[in-house]
Amino acid sequence: MDKFLKRSVAKRVFSFELNEATYKVESDEKLVQILLPTGTLCSRVFIVGVLLDREETRPDSDFWKIRVSDPTGVFRGFVGKFQPDALENLLKIDPPEIVAIVSKVRIFEGTTSNLVTLRPEVIVPVERDVMNYWILETAEQTLKRIKDMKKGESELVEMAWKIYNPDLSYYESKIRDAVSAILKVEKEEEVSEEEIEEETADISESFEEDLELEIPDIDEFEFEEEEIDLNDILG
Amino acid sequence: MDRIHKLSEEVVKKFKNSGYDVNIKDVYKRLKLLIDEFKVPEDEAVRTVTNYLLKELDIPRDKLVVDSPLVKIADIGSPGQWISLKAKVVQLWDSSSPNVSQVGLIGDETGIIKFVIWAKANKPEVEEGKNYLFANVVTDRFGGKMQVNINKYSRIEEIDEDISLPPRDVDIVGALVAIQQNSGLIRRCKICNRVLTKGVCPIHGKTEAYDDLRIKGVMDDGENYYEVILNEENIKNLTGIGLEEAIELARKHYDREIVLSELKNKLLGRYFRFKGRRGERYLIVNDIEFLQYDEVEKAKEILSKIGGETIG
């Protein structure tokens, strides 16, 4: 069935923005789309970041929890046997390692808050320059969305203002930091790869702590979606 | 042009489309009074003036055709929508069914789509290369693709505009986000060159076959996606794996699938610059390379944009 549908574009979005998204739009075709704080709908993302760790949710469940960092924070995601290619690759990777991920996005609705997670279709180790280009490209596309937010012309933009009321200058400062980091690395060529990766990991760790406070227990979110995936495959 | 003038023109046009002439000055005066003087909301004002004119000219309400919204072809996403399009007839096909008067492709600057004019619609024929307003047509999905149907409620009107078509040649930077089935080391039928699935040609059944290397994939630049086909030469230039190397690899591992997973590891998730030509569904790639760019230059350019906007 899938091939008959128009494919959704993989949006470029930093983790700090994706993690703030809470609002789900269900259109026809059962497509779940998430409204980003910068006023665009998103059902698929392309990200390049550092796979920090992978952890099996229960022993022998073949269902893995992953964390992937970009310069602004951490993406969380789950990989299971319904994404065999992604799972096979994931198990070959020895974190931390730079990976490119193509992924559907899902929102788990908890009692106190909603949690955005990734459902990767593709995970593949890539080179550092791919990650740098992703950061620059994502910065550019996020800035473009911010510009549209300031203009305030479309319906989605109005909705995003109403729901999120984002502090755009904070967004811009996050983007500035991410892009500046690339210039810094370029200047300090002597910095070894491992050190940078550690640094990135540190930043995400601290971000992680903030998140943990808001989301008390990730395991309380039920994985009902597996059933939906199963239906998709059988149907 | 001020807002009220624009609204007046819309009202006049609405009547004209249904075959009635109304005086634009009269419409303008009435709208201005309602909107400027009495602060009536625009849509209410338009409705009020329309009702007044209907009564005045003694026109039955159902004679006044209200056109469906004008959209671009790229925005057509779901079936069963009533829309209007301004488009050029790109190609007419032979109709195989007596129920169909004309069938073919129409396009605007955002895309190309199949159209069907039902015989029952009883419309004058359209010509290739001419531009038309296709008002009140219905979107439909047929054989997995979107199309528009022209029925008896639709209106086709030749327009004095030259609609441009999407550029056939593209030059894009994007990431390879998917590699589809029937990629890698494949086998083709010796008679018709079609790709075999499980050793069987869809037309000729079990047949003699030859090896080929190709990738059907999806490039995505964050705003659009492009279905692309890479041939053996493209793949060899990018990965160093040509047909010979692929066959050797498969022989060594006793597994043809190894070629596909090798190509996936080398190509998926990477950025490319590629030039190509649009086909009906796939983009035929002429030239493709891994993206090369100046990191520092691009980073500085982006930073300067943030600075400028914060001050302004």
Interface residues (C-beta under 8 A of the other chain):
Chain A: K3 F4 K6 R7 V9 A10 K11 R12 D28 E29 F46 V48 D85 V99 A100 I101 V102 E121 V122 V124 P125 V126 D129 V130 N132 Y133 L136 E137 A139 E140 Q141 L143 I146 K147 K150 S169 E172 I175 R176 V179 S180 I182 L183 E186
Chain B: G77 S78 R141 G144 M146 A175 V177 A178 V218 D220 G222 E223 N224 Y225 K264 N265 L268 G269 R270 Y271 L291 Y293 E295 V296 K298 A299 K300 I302 L303 K305 I306 E309 T310
